[in-house]
């Protein structure tokens, strides 16, 4: 067992197993390209070790270059920020074989394909040392695969966990400790944010509130904030694709978390489905959805009181509050069935003293 940052990893693939897979890949590709000089393009950072051993096993003349890809956390798309392509000649009419260390969902791969789609290469192929076929959801069929692996987080042989572990000769697999991921469910004003503050300390969880994230963006006048403002001011839901992307980015920013409290998300069936799918790619899941229940009339009074203090535009006008309840009844309430079908739905009485309610929530969590 080794420890990188806060996590433990156990041995998974030995150096011999890896090198033999690399050699097999090189042999296969050598047969297909023996009559020409292909250009191998390594994808940094993870593929540097694979590319090095691959080239040592490749028996014919070839060129090598690298690309470095990284996604920016913008709203609309992810893009390539750095391209270090440096080949001796024009790559038009040459065969390009991309060397990837690992392909999982296929997101990076999609960007790579997009990048090369503008260049008229003779042939474009992808070789990946590791391949998580279970979660790959791209359309492109991977041309050369070294080793198919299950959907477990791995490090070593170029692959990192927060930059550590790249120098290991072997590959290690995450030794998973138990994680708790909760959805706090309920109408506006039910006390989700208040309770999350207590639960997050008690169970060492990251609290992600989509409402807070939107308000933070509005305060800082970001593109996302500008986009969300009109919806929020009217008490309407922000469109799913925007909210889902923002939530995924927030989870990605916390790779070390021992669990999450999702507060105010999901609010639509599309969001709930996206959340399940996204968590599955990380080997995570929702453990429980806990609904804080309270009467509309009590909630309206609470929200109007809160509006006086917080200055939130959507908490000061009864019509807007009622609109938020309508949005909840139409779009969010059906999620009860969604989570009930998964056996994860729990109800808690949201009326009472704050600490009493925290205790009710704690009781549900302890029994998970
Ligand atoms: P909240 O603070 O959770 O009450 O959220 C305030 C407002 O932010 C909501 O009325 C929506 O306009 C927007 N919002 C927050 N979370 C979501 C979500 N999951 N989906 C769509 N809109 C959201």
Boltz pocket constraint, residues with backbone or C-beta under 6 A from the ligand:
constraints:
  - pocket:
      binder: B
      contacts: [[A, 188], [A, 210], [A, 211], [A, 212], [A, 214], [A, 228], [A, 231], [A, 232], [A, 233], [A, 235], [A, 236], [A, 237], [A, 238], [A, 239], [A, 243], [A, 263], [A, 264], [A, 265], [A, 266], [A, 267], [A, 268], [A, 271], [A, 314], [A, 324]]
      max_distance: 6.0
